[in-house]
Amino acid sequence: MSLSVLQWGFLAIALLLANLPWLSQRCFLILQCEHKPVWVRLVEWLALYAIAGGLGLLLEQRVTGSLHTQDWEFYWVTLFLFMVFAFPGFIYRHIR
């Protein structure tokens, strides 16, 4: 598999993970919830951000053979990028 395919695949998975809390009525994707509060959706979203970050680290380790050290700015940028990815699901849930 080429590097380009892995990069686009990772972005597609991150886009899906960012939208799952707003598209699913299940709490933490396991338990059926009658009414899921916004704070539960935000906690799920942060947990899925951590999962996407872990997947990114795993892919970086597999592709390059090492992990590059990152400063705090990198993680803030990825958090806000994940927030932008979650925008369609948020709009679908709260504004539609």
A tleap script that builds the chain and sets N, CA, C and O, in Angstrom:
source leaprc.protein.ff14SB
mol = sequence {
  NMET SER LEU SER VAL LEU GLN TRP GLY PHE
  LEU ALA ILE ALA LEU LEU LEU ALA ASN LEU
  PRO TRP LEU SER GLN ARG CYS PHE LEU ILE
  LEU GLN CYS GLU HIE LYS PRO VAL TRP VAL
  ARG LEU VAL GLU TRP LEU ALA LEU TYR ALA
  ILE ALA GLY GLY LEU GLY LEU LEU LEU GLU
  GLN ARG VAL THR GLY SER LEU HIE THR GLN
  ASP TRP GLU PHE TYR TRP VAL THR LEU PHE
  LEU PHE MET VAL PHE ALA PHE PRO GLY PHE
  ILE TYR ARG HIE ILE CARG
}
set mol.1.N position { 0.840 -1.174 0.000 }
set mol.1.CA position { 0.000 0.000 0.000 }
set mol.1.C position { 0.887 1.240 0.000 }
set mol.1.O position { 1.876 1.310 0.730 }
set mol.2.N position { 0.526 2.200 -0.815 }
set mol.2.CA position { 1.354 3.399 -0.900 }
set mol.2.C position { 1.066 4.341 0.269 }
set mol.2.O position { 0.054 4.222 0.959 }
set mol.3.N position { 1.969 5.256 0.460 }
set mol.3.CA position { 1.846 6.228 1.545 }
set mol.3.C position { 0.626 7.130 1.336 }
set mol.3.O position { -0.048 7.493 2.300 }
set mol.4.N position { 0.347 7.483 0.111 }
set mol.4.CA position { -0.789 8.344 -0.189 }
set mol.4.C position { -2.109 7.672 0.191 }
set mol.4.O position { -3.002 8.323 0.732 }
set mol.5.N position { -2.232 6.402 -0.084 }
set mol.5.CA position { -3.447 5.662 0.272 }
set mol.5.C position { -3.604 5.607 1.789 }
set mol.5.O position { -4.712 5.767 2.300 }
set mol.6.N position { -2.512 5.384 2.510 }
set mol.6.CA position { -2.577 5.368 3.973 }
set mol.6.C position { -2.972 6.733 4.533 }
set mol.6.O position { -3.753 6.809 5.482 }
set mol.7.N position { -2.447 7.798 3.963 }
set mol.7.CA position { -2.769 9.140 4.443 }
set mol.7.C position { -4.244 9.463 4.220 }
set mol.7.O position { -4.914 9.956 5.127 }
set mol.8.N position { -4.753 9.190 3.025 }
set mol.8.CA position { -6.163 9.472 2.750 }
set mol.8.C position { -7.071 8.554 3.565 }
set mol.8.O position { -8.136 8.973 4.017 }
set mol.9.N position { -6.655 7.322 3.750 }
set mol.9.CA position { -7.439 6.404 4.578 }
set mol.9.C position { -7.499 6.866 6.022 }
set mol.9.O position { -8.549 6.786 6.660 }
set mol.10.N position { -6.380 7.347 6.540 }
set mol.10.CA position { -6.368 7.854 7.915 }
set mol.10.C position { -7.259 9.085 8.052 }
set mol.10.O position { -7.981 9.212 9.041 }
set mol.11.N position { -7.222 9.983 7.088 }
set mol.11.CA position { -8.084 11.164 7.144 }
set mol.11.C position { -9.558 10.781 7.081 }
set mol.11.O position { -10.383 11.395 7.757 }
set mol.12.N position { -9.898 9.779 6.284 }
set mol.12.CA position { -11.288 9.317 6.212 }
set mol.12.C position { -11.720 8.705 7.546 }
set mol.12.O position { -12.837 8.947 8.002 }
set mol.13.N position { -10.849 7.918 8.170 }
set mol.13.CA position { -11.172 7.329 9.472 }
set mol.13.C position { -11.314 8.417 10.530 }
set mol.13.O position { -12.219 8.354 11.362 }
set mol.14.N position { -10.430 9.415 10.506 }
set mol.14.CA position { -10.526 10.516 11.465 }
set mol.14.C position { -11.815 11.302 11.266 }
set mol.14.O position { -12.435 11.719 12.244 }
set mol.15.N position { -12.228 11.509 10.031 }
set mol.15.CA position { -13.482 12.202 9.750 }
set mol.15.C position { -14.667 11.404 10.289 }
set mol.15.O position { -15.589 11.978 10.869 }
set mol.16.N position { -14.647 10.108 10.105 }
set mol.16.CA position { -15.710 9.247 10.631 }
set mol.16.C position { -15.728 9.264 12.154 }
set mol.16.O position { -16.793 9.396 12.758 }
set mol.17.N position { -14.561 9.131 12.782 }
set mol.17.CA position { -14.494 9.127 14.247 }
set mol.17.C position { -14.942 10.459 14.837 }
set mol.17.O position { -15.570 10.484 15.896 }
set mol.18.N position { -14.629 11.558 14.169 }
set mol.18.CA position { -15.013 12.868 14.684 }
set mol.18.C position { -16.523 13.061 14.674 }
set mol.18.O position { -17.053 13.803 15.500 }
set mol.19.N position { -17.223 12.407 13.754 }
set mol.19.CA position { -18.664 12.592 13.623 }
set mol.19.C position { -19.485 11.550 14.367 }
set mol.19.O position { -20.689 11.740 14.541 }
set mol.20.N position { -18.885 10.471 14.806 }
set mol.20.CA position { -19.643 9.409 15.470 }
set mol.20.C position { -20.434 9.847 16.699 }
set mol.20.O position { -21.576 9.409 16.844 }
set mol.21.N position { -19.907 10.676 17.589 }
set mol.21.CA position { -20.707 11.041 18.765 }
set mol.21.C position { -22.005 11.775 18.420 }
set mol.21.O position { -22.986 11.668 19.155 }
set mol.22.N position { -22.019 12.507 17.326 }
set mol.22.CA position { -23.220 13.253 16.963 }
set mol.22.C position { -24.153 12.448 16.082 }
set mol.22.O position { -25.345 12.747 16.029 }
set mol.23.N position { -23.660 11.453 15.399 }
set mol.23.CA position { -24.507 10.655 14.518 }
set mol.23.C position { -25.107 9.444 15.212 }
set mol.23.O position { -26.079 8.874 14.717 }
set mol.24.N position { -24.555 9.041 16.339 }
set mol.24.CA position { -25.020 7.853 17.055 }
set mol.24.C position { -25.748 8.255 18.333 }
set mol.24.O position { -25.347 9.201 19.010 }
set mol.25.N position { -26.811 7.538 18.656 }
set mol.25.CA position { -27.538 7.789 19.893 }
set mol.25.C position { -27.029 6.890 21.020 }
set mol.25.O position { -27.514 6.997 22.147 }
set mol.26.N position { -26.089 6.028 20.754 }
set mol.26.CA position { -25.545 5.135 21.774 }
set mol.26.C position { -24.480 5.855 22.596 }
set mol.26.O position { -23.680 6.621 22.059 }
set mol.27.N position { -24.479 5.603 23.899 }
set mol.27.CA position { -23.463 6.175 24.790 }
set mol.27.C position { -22.182 5.364 24.649 }
set mol.27.O position { -22.176 4.155 24.881 }
set mol.28.N position { -21.110 6.026 24.272 }
set mol.28.CA position { -19.804 5.404 24.034 }
set mol.28.C position { -19.899 4.256 23.036 }
set mol.28.O position { -19.145 3.285 23.106 }
set mol.29.N position { -20.834 4.387 22.115 }
set mol.29.CA position { -21.056 3.449 21.007 }
set mol.29.C position { -21.422 2.040 21.469 }
set mol.29.O position { -21.372 1.105 20.670 }
set mol.30.N position { -21.785 1.868 22.729 }
set mol.30.CA position { -22.120 0.547 23.261 }
set mol.30.C position { -23.528 0.534 23.844 }
set mol.30.O position { -24.366 -0.268 23.433 }
set mol.31.N position { -23.788 1.426 24.804 }
set mol.31.CA position { -25.047 1.435 25.540 }
set mol.31.C position { -26.094 2.290 24.834 }
set mol.31.O position { -25.796 3.385 24.358 }
set mol.32.N position { -27.312 1.784 24.772 }
set mol.32.CA position { -28.403 2.554 24.190 }
set mol.32.C position { -28.849 3.627 25.184 }
set mol.32.O position { -29.148 3.308 26.335 }
set mol.33.N position { -28.898 4.871 24.769 }
set mol.33.CA position { -29.290 5.989 25.625 }
set mol.33.C position { -30.613 6.564 25.130 }
set mol.33.O position { -30.834 6.705 23.927 }
set mol.34.N position { -31.478 6.891 26.070 }
set mol.34.CA position { -32.740 7.543 25.715 }
set mol.34.C position { -32.475 8.964 25.211 }
set mol.34.O position { -32.894 9.338 24.115 }
set mol.35.N position { -31.785 9.730 26.015 }
set mol.35.CA position { -31.410 11.097 25.647 }
set mol.35.C position { -29.952 11.294 26.042 }
set mol.35.O position { -29.616 11.258 27.226 }
set mol.36.N position { -29.097 11.499 25.062 }
set mol.36.CA position { -27.668 11.640 25.320 }
set mol.36.C position { -27.332 13.110 25.494 }
set mol.36.O position { -27.471 13.887 24.550 }
set mol.37.N position { -26.883 13.515 26.705 }
set mol.37.CA position { -26.550 14.932 26.919 }
set mol.37.C position { -25.323 15.363 26.119 }
set mol.37.O position { -24.529 14.536 25.672 }
set mol.38.N position { -25.191 16.654 25.954 }
set mol.38.CA position { -24.084 17.210 25.169 }
set mol.38.C position { -22.746 16.878 25.811 }
set mol.38.O position { -21.782 16.609 25.096 }
set mol.39.N position { -22.657 16.889 27.142 }
set mol.39.CA position { -21.372 16.621 27.787 }
set mol.39.C position { -20.923 15.189 27.526 }
set mol.39.O position { -19.720 14.940 27.446 }
set mol.40.N position { -21.845 14.237 27.391 }
set mol.40.CA position { -21.464 12.862 27.056 }
set mol.40.C position { -20.917 12.819 25.636 }
set mol.40.O position { -19.940 12.123 25.362 }
set mol.41.N position { -21.547 13.560 24.741 }
set mol.41.CA position { -21.050 13.608 23.361 }
set mol.41.C position { -19.639 14.210 23.303 }
set mol.41.O position { -18.801 13.746 22.529 }
set mol.42.N position { -19.376 15.233 24.113 }
set mol.42.CA position { -18.047 15.842 24.123 }
set mol.42.C position { -16.997 14.912 24.714 }
set mol.42.O position { -15.867 14.869 24.227 }
set mol.43.N position { -17.353 14.168 25.758 }
set mol.43.CA position { -16.417 13.198 26.333 }
set mol.43.C position { -16.126 12.093 25.315 }
set mol.43.O position { -14.980 11.671 25.164 }
set mol.44.N position { -17.163 11.627 24.621 }
set mol.44.CA position { -16.956 10.635 23.559 }
set mol.44.C position { -16.054 11.189 22.467 }
set mol.44.O position { -15.162 10.500 21.971 }
set mol.45.N position { -16.296 12.438 22.100 }
set mol.45.CA position { -15.503 13.063 21.054 }
set mol.45.C position { -14.033 13.143 21.447 }
set mol.45.O position { -13.158 12.879 20.622 }
set mol.46.N position { -13.751 13.506 22.701 }
set mol.46.CA position { -12.361 13.564 23.169 }
set mol.46.C position { -11.724 12.178 23.209 }
set mol.46.O position { -10.547 12.023 22.881 }
set mol.47.N position { -12.502 11.169 23.611 }
set mol.47.CA position { -11.977 9.796 23.615 }
set mol.47.C position { -11.665 9.340 22.191 }
set mol.47.O position { -10.643 8.696 21.956 }
set mol.48.N position { -12.538 9.670 21.246 }
set mol.48.CA position { -12.285 9.299 19.851 }
set mol.48.C position { -11.120 10.088 19.256 }
set mol.48.O position { -10.431 9.595 18.363 }
set mol.49.N position { -10.895 11.314 19.746 }
set mol.49.CA position { -9.703 12.070 19.337 }
set mol.49.C position { -8.443 11.335 19.790 }
set mol.49.O position { -7.473 11.229 19.040 }
set mol.50.N position { -8.467 10.831 21.016 }
set mol.50.CA position { -7.316 10.081 21.522 }
set mol.50.C position { -7.108 8.802 20.714 }
set mol.50.O position { -5.969 8.425 20.440 }
set mol.51.N position { -8.183 8.139 20.335 }
set mol.51.CA position { -8.075 6.919 19.522 }
set mol.51.C position { -7.495 7.256 18.144 }
set mol.51.O position { -6.623 6.544 17.645 }
set mol.52.N position { -7.977 8.337 17.534 }
set mol.52.CA position { -7.452 8.744 16.227 }
set mol.52.C position { -5.976 9.122 16.338 }
set mol.52.O position { -5.186 8.809 15.448 }
set mol.53.N position { -5.602 9.793 17.428 }
set mol.53.CA position { -4.190 10.133 17.634 }
set mol.53.C position { -3.330 8.900 17.814 }
set mol.53.O position { -2.222 8.827 17.281 }
set mol.54.N position { -3.832 7.932 18.560 }
set mol.54.CA position { -3.104 6.677 18.729 }
set mol.54.C position { -2.943 5.938 17.415 }
set mol.54.O position { -1.885 5.372 17.139 }
set mol.55.N position { -3.996 5.945 16.603 }
set mol.55.CA position { -3.909 5.317 15.284 }
set mol.55.C position { -2.887 6.042 14.410 }
set mol.55.O position { -2.142 5.409 13.662 }
set mol.56.N position { -2.857 7.370 14.507 }
set mol.56.CA position { -1.860 8.133 13.755 }
set mol.56.C position { -0.440 7.814 14.187 }
set mol.56.O position { 0.456 7.684 13.353 }
set mol.57.N position { -0.237 7.687 15.493 }
set mol.57.CA position { 1.095 7.313 15.985 }
set mol.57.C position { 1.485 5.914 15.518 }
set mol.57.O position { 2.632 5.674 15.143 }
set mol.58.N position { 0.526 4.998 15.545 }
set mol.58.CA position { 0.791 3.626 15.091 }
set mol.58.C position { 1.163 3.609 13.609 }
set mol.58.O position { 2.112 2.933 13.212 }
set mol.59.N position { 0.424 4.347 12.801 }
set mol.59.CA position { 0.738 4.395 11.373 }
set mol.59.C position { 2.096 5.042 11.117 }
set mol.59.O position { 2.843 4.595 10.247 }
set mol.60.N position { 2.416 6.090 11.869 }
set mol.60.CA position { 3.720 6.736 11.714 }
set mol.60.C position { 4.846 5.775 12.067 }
set mol.60.O position { 5.862 5.718 11.375 }
set mol.61.N position { 4.662 5.025 13.136 }
set mol.61.CA position { 5.671 4.039 13.549 }
set mol.61.C position { 5.846 2.964 12.480 }
set mol.61.O position { 6.969 2.568 12.169 }
set mol.62.N position { 4.737 2.497 11.922 }
set mol.62.CA position { 4.811 1.429 10.910 }
set mol.62.C position { 5.422 1.916 9.599 }
set mol.62.O position { 6.193 1.192 8.969 }
set mol.63.N position { 5.088 3.125 9.187 }
set mol.63.CA position { 5.537 3.624 7.885 }
set mol.63.C position { 6.979 4.110 7.936 }
set mol.63.O position { 7.785 3.753 7.077 }
set mol.64.N position { 7.315 4.932 8.950 }
set mol.64.CA position { 8.654 5.519 8.984 }
set mol.64.C position { 9.633 4.737 9.838 }
set mol.64.O position { 10.845 4.880 9.675 }
set mol.65.N position { 9.132 3.914 10.742 }
set mol.65.CA position { 10.010 3.142 11.606 }
set mol.65.C position { 10.384 3.857 12.892 }
set mol.65.O position { 11.045 3.275 13.752 }
set mol.66.N position { 9.974 5.107 13.036 }
set mol.66.CA position { 10.252 5.858 14.258 }
set mol.66.C position { 9.161 6.901 14.466 }
set mol.66.O position { 8.381 7.200 13.563 }
set mol.67.N position { 9.128 7.441 15.670 }
set mol.67.CA position { 8.176 8.503 15.983 }
set mol.67.C position { 8.916 9.827 16.090 }
set mol.67.O position { 9.955 9.916 16.744 }
set mol.68.N position { 8.386 10.838 15.454 }
set mol.68.CA position { 8.975 12.172 15.542 }
set mol.68.C position { 8.419 12.866 16.772 }
set mol.68.O position { 7.218 12.801 17.035 }
set mol.69.N position { 9.270 13.520 17.515 }
set mol.69.CA position { 8.803 14.233 18.703 }
set mol.69.C position { 8.031 15.473 18.279 }
set mol.69.O position { 8.411 16.165 17.334 }
set mol.70.N position { 6.942 15.745 18.990 }
set mol.70.CA position { 6.093 16.888 18.689 }
set mol.70.C position { 5.952 17.747 19.936 }
set mol.70.O position { 5.955 17.243 21.059 }
set mol.71.N position { 5.831 19.039 19.722 }
set mol.71.CA position { 5.571 19.960 20.826 }
set mol.71.C position { 4.069 20.097 21.020 }
set mol.71.O position { 3.282 19.513 20.274 }
set mol.72.N position { 3.676 20.870 22.021 }
set mol.72.CA position { 2.273 21.012 22.363 }
set mol.72.C position { 1.472 21.668 21.246 }
set mol.72.O position { 0.271 21.422 21.141 }
set mol.73.N position { 2.093 22.490 20.414 }
set mol.73.CA position { 1.375 23.156 19.333 }
set mol.73.C position { 0.793 22.157 18.347 }
set mol.73.O position { -0.311 22.349 17.837 }
set mol.74.N position { 1.534 21.098 18.081 }
set mol.74.CA position { 1.069 20.071 17.156 }
set mol.74.C position { -0.231 19.453 17.643 }
set mol.74.O position { -1.159 19.256 16.860 }
set mol.75.N position { -0.301 19.149 18.924 }
set mol.75.CA position { -1.492 18.499 19.470 }
set mol.75.C position { -2.680 19.456 19.512 }
set mol.75.O position { -3.818 19.018 19.340 }
set mol.76.N position { -2.451 20.739 19.734 }
set mol.76.CA position { -3.544 21.706 19.678 }
set mol.76.C position { -4.072 21.832 18.254 }
set mol.76.O position { -5.283 21.914 18.044 }
set mol.77.N position { -3.180 21.847 17.286 }
set mol.77.CA position { -3.614 21.950 15.895 }
set mol.77.C position { -4.414 20.718 15.499 }
set mol.77.O position { -5.440 20.839 14.830 }
set mol.78.N position { -3.959 19.532 15.901 }
set mol.78.CA position { -4.715 18.329 15.559 }
set mol.78.C position { -6.058 18.291 16.282 }
set mol.78.O position { -7.038 17.792 15.728 }
set mol.79.N position { -6.123 18.810 17.514 }
set mol.79.CA position { -7.398 18.869 18.224 }
set mol.79.C position { -8.381 19.773 17.478 }
set mol.79.O position { -9.547 19.414 17.310 }
set mol.80.N position { -7.923 20.929 17.036 }
set mol.80.CA position { -8.811 21.831 16.314 }
set mol.80.C position { -9.150 21.301 14.923 }
set mol.80.O position { -10.248 21.555 14.428 }
set mol.81.N position { -8.248 20.579 14.286 }
set mol.81.CA position { -8.566 19.934 13.016 }
set mol.81.C position { -9.638 18.866 13.223 }
set mol.81.O position { -10.543 18.726 12.401 }
set mol.82.N position { -9.540 18.114 14.318 }
set mol.82.CA position { -10.552 17.120 14.654 }
set mol.82.C position { -11.889 17.815 14.923 }
set mol.82.O position { -12.947 17.272 14.604 }
set mol.83.N position { -11.841 19.010 15.505 }
set mol.83.CA position { -13.061 19.784 15.743 }
set mol.83.C position { -13.693 20.205 14.413 }
set mol.83.O position { -14.915 20.153 14.270 }
set mol.84.N position { -12.890 20.613 13.456 }
set mol.84.CA position { -13.405 20.969 12.138 }
set mol.84.C position { -14.003 19.739 11.459 }
set mol.84.O position { -15.035 19.836 10.795 }
set mol.85.N position { -13.360 18.586 11.624 }
set mol.85.CA position { -13.898 17.348 11.062 }
set mol.85.C position { -15.264 17.013 11.656 }
set mol.85.O position { -16.100 16.420 10.973 }
set mol.86.N position { -15.505 17.382 12.917 }
set mol.86.CA position { -16.763 17.059 13.586 }
set mol.86.C position { -17.888 18.019 13.217 }
set mol.86.O position { -19.031 17.799 13.616 }
set mol.87.N position { -17.601 19.054 12.482 }
set mol.87.CA position { -18.603 20.066 12.166 }
set mol.87.C position { -19.834 19.514 11.444 }
set mol.87.O position { -20.946 19.889 11.817 }
set mol.88.N position { -19.706 18.646 10.432 }
set mol.88.CA position { -20.916 18.139 9.767 }
set mol.88.C position { -21.840 17.358 10.714 }
set mol.88.O position { -23.059 17.514 10.642 }
set mol.89.N position { -21.288 16.534 11.585 }
set mol.89.CA position { -22.109 15.792 12.532 }
set mol.89.C position { -22.779 16.697 13.544 }
set mol.89.O position { -23.929 16.471 13.919 }
set mol.90.N position { -22.064 17.725 13.991 }
set mol.90.CA position { -22.630 18.693 14.931 }
set mol.90.C position { -23.791 19.440 14.293 }
set mol.90.O position { -24.836 19.615 14.919 }
set mol.91.N position { -23.617 19.877 13.066 }
set mol.91.CA position { -24.684 20.579 12.333 }
set mol.91.C position { -25.876 19.650 12.154 }
set mol.91.O position { -27.018 20.063 12.355 }
set mol.92.N position { -25.626 18.422 11.786 }
set mol.92.CA position { -26.708 17.450 11.584 }
set mol.92.C position { -27.505 17.246 12.877 }
set mol.92.O position { -28.733 17.173 12.834 }
set mol.93.N position { -26.831 17.154 14.014 }
set mol.93.CA position { -27.510 16.869 15.285 }
set mol.93.C position { -28.205 18.093 15.869 }
set mol.93.O position { -29.346 17.980 16.319 }
set mol.94.N position { -27.568 19.243 15.879 }
set mol.94.CA position { -28.077 20.371 16.633 }
set mol.94.C position { -28.778 21.453 15.822 }
set mol.94.O position { -29.604 22.182 16.371 }
set mol.95.N position { -28.481 21.576 14.564 }
set mol.95.CA position { -29.090 22.649 13.794 }
set mol.95.C position { -30.163 22.110 12.852 }
set mol.95.O position { -31.114 22.820 12.526 }
set mol.96.N position { -30.020 20.888 12.423 }
set mol.96.CA position { -30.998 20.298 11.524 }
set mol.96.C position { -32.252 20.074 12.267 }
set mol.96.O position { -33.226 19.579 11.700 }
savepdb mol mol.pdb
quit
